[in-house]
Amino acid sequence: MSSPTTLTVDCGGGGIKASVLSPEGAMISRAVRTSTPYPLPPLTLVDTIAELAAQLPQADRVTVGMPGMIRHGIVVATPHYITRDGPRSKVLPELVEQWRRFDMGAALAQRLERPVLVLNDAEVAAAGVVTGKGHEMIVTLGTGLGNAVFDNGVLAPHVEVSQGPIRWGLTYDDYIGEHERLRLGDAHWSRRVRRVVDALRPMYLWDRLYLGGGNSRRILASQLALMGDDVVVVPNEAGMTGGARCWDLARP
């Protein structure tokens, strides 16, 4: 397979979208989207992805980005898909059990009959923007917070920063997720984003930090200027276009 095309699926808390990419990572089909269905057991997500794939041209391989801790295609934990009605709703114990150690990579490969790579959604987005030089990190801002780190172009083992505590007993997801942005307004929320960058900097000591996700464009320029020249806002489309490149950057 010298020039494979890639079906890329970006699974979020509120919506799931898919497109087919050229070997270089450019979209060669329209993007299709559906709202994330809840409750969402694993096989329902498999069905949803298959339905989106059926609307698009056939691709040689599949990349899926989804929230949570994903190791070698296996879901260790996922924050939104274990709830009754989506983010911030009641957690259902039966969904926690169904998602725990679910092999999403194998389930999709069997259903779609193509090679499948399943990663954390921020890892896929990072693959679309990293230069491959130095210690690069991405923080995605949307329903919650996503993150990924690449060292000289190689994906580092995932750390689920979103579930770590930051202030007042809140997690990073709680502190700068979409719910808080709507409650606070963009100005106050942008100051919180800057505090998060300040909190993460001494832990990761990145050479370059990328801020992505749908809400990154809402950061006020005044707050972005205070974060430093090593912090760059990148387009939300990276969550899709990184789907081709991550096959070369992810650890086997």
N, C-alpha and C positions, 0 to 999 in steps of 0.2 A: 504494500500500500504506500506508494511513493508520494501521492498528493491527496491525502484523505480530506473529505469534507466532514464537518462536525455539527451534529445537532446539539445545540446548547440550550439547557433549561435552567432558568433562574427561579428558584422556589422561595418566595417571600412569605411574610406573615399575612399579607393582605391579597397578594396576587401571585400567579405563576405564569411566566412568559417563556416563549421558546422561539428560536430561529435557527436557520442553517447557515454555517460560516464556511467561507473558502479556506484553503490551507493556510492563507496568510492572516485569517481572522476577520475578514470583512464579511458583513452580512450579505448573503446572496439570495435570501428570501425575505418576504415580509415577516415581521414578528407577529405571533399570535399570543393571545393572553386570555386567562380566565381568572375569576376570583378564587382564592384559596377556599376549598370547601371545608366546613366544620360541622361536626367532629371529623377528624382526619386520621383514621387508622392507616397503617403503612400501605396496605393493598389499595386503598382508595387513592393515595398519592400515585402509586404505580399506574392505576387506571387513568388518572388525570393526565399524567405525562404521556401515556400511550395515545390518548385522545388528541392531545396537542400535536404529537408526532405525526398522526395520521393526516393532519391538515397541511403538512409541509413536505417538500421534496425529500426523497430518500437520501440519507447521509450514511457515511461509512462508519461512523463511530458516534458516541453520545457522551456529553459532559453534563453533569447535573450538579448545581450548587444549591445547598440547602442549609438552613440555620442549625447551629449546634456543633457538638463534638463528633466529627466523623473520622474514623480511622480505617484506612484501607477499604473504604466502601461500606463499612459497618457503622450504624448509628449507635454511638455510646450514650448520647443524650441530645434531645432537641427541645427547645424551650416553648415554642408556640403550638406545635402539633399535638401536644399532650393535653390541650385544653378543650373545653366544651364548645366555645364560640369564638376562639381566636385569642390573640394577645390580651392579657390582663383578665381573662375570664377564669372560671373554676377549672382546676386541674382534675382530670379524670384518672383515677388509679388504674383502670383497665387499659387506658391508652399508654400510660407510663410503662406498663408491663409489655404491651405489644411493641412499642418502639424500642425498648431496651435490647441492644445487640441485634437489631434487625439488619440483615444483610441486604441493603438497598441496591448495592452494585450487582449482586447475583440475581436479585429479583427482576431488575430492569433488563439485565443482559438476557435472561430467559424470555422475558416478554417481548423485547424489541429485536432479539436475535442479532445483536451487534455488540461490539466491545463497549463497555460503559465505565466511565470514571466518575465517581461521586466524591465531592469535596465540600468543605464548608464554603458557603456562598462568598464570603469575603476573600477566600483563597483564590477563587475563580476570578473575581474582580481584580485582585492584585496582579494576577498573571497577565491581565490586559494592559498594565501600566508600568510595571517595574522595568528598569533598564538592564538589570542583571549585573550591576556593578555596586559593590558595597552592601551595607546592611539597610534594607528597605522594608518599611512597614506600611500597611494600609489600615485605616479605621473607616468603616462604612457607617453611615448615619441614615437610619430609616425607621422601621418599626422599633428597632432597638439599636444596639451597637454590634458591629462585626469587626473582626481583626484578622490579620495574617502577617507573617514575617517571611521575607526571602533574604538569604545570605548569598551574595554573588550569584543570584539567579536560581538558587536551589530553595525549594519550599521547606521551611523549618517545621518541626512538630507543632501542632496547634495548641494554643493556650486560650481557653474560653474566657477572655477578659470580661465579656458582657456580664458574667455571673459573679464577678468580684465586687466586694464592697468599696464604696467611695466616700459617701458622707451620710450621716443621719441614719445609718442602717440600710441605705439604698444601694442597689447594685448599679453598675454602669448602665444597664438596660433601663432601669427605673429613672435614672438621673437625667439622661439625655435622649430617651426614646421619643417617638412621635407624640405620645400622650402628653408628655411634659412640654414639648414644643408648642402644642396647641394651647396648653394651659397658660404658659408663661409669655408667649409671643416671641418673635424671632430675636429681638434685641437681648432680652434676658437669657434666652436659650443659647444664644451665641457666646455669651460670657461663660456659660456652663461648659460649652465645647472647649473653650480656651482652658478652663480649669482642668478638664480631662487631659488635654494635650500636656499641660504642665505636670500632671500627676504621672503620666505614662513615660515622659521623657527620661527621667533618671533610671527607670527600670529597663528600658530598651536601648537607649543611647543610639538611636537610628542615625544613619547618614541622610536619609530622606524619608519624610512621612507624607503619605498621600491621604487626603480626606475624600472619600467617595460616598456612593449611595445617593438616594434621591433627595435627601435633605442637606447634602453638602453645599448646594447652591444657595441655601438660605442663610449661611453664615455671613454676618455683616462684615464688610470690608475692613472696618475699623478694628474688629476683633481678630480677623485673619492677619492683619499687619502686625499685631502684637505677638503672634505665635512664632515668628521668625522666618527667615528665608529658606529654611529646610522643610517647610510645611507647604504643600501644594494641593489645591483642589483639583480633582479629576472628574471627568464626565461619568454620569451614572451608567452609561452604555458599556462601561468596562465589565460590568457584571455579566454581560453577554459575550462581548468580543474576546474576553480572556479564555473562553471555552476551548479554543483551538490550541492556544499556546501552552496551556497548563499541562498538556500531555507531555511536553518536553521538559517542564520545570518541576513537576511534582515528583516526590520520592516514589520509587516503585512499591 
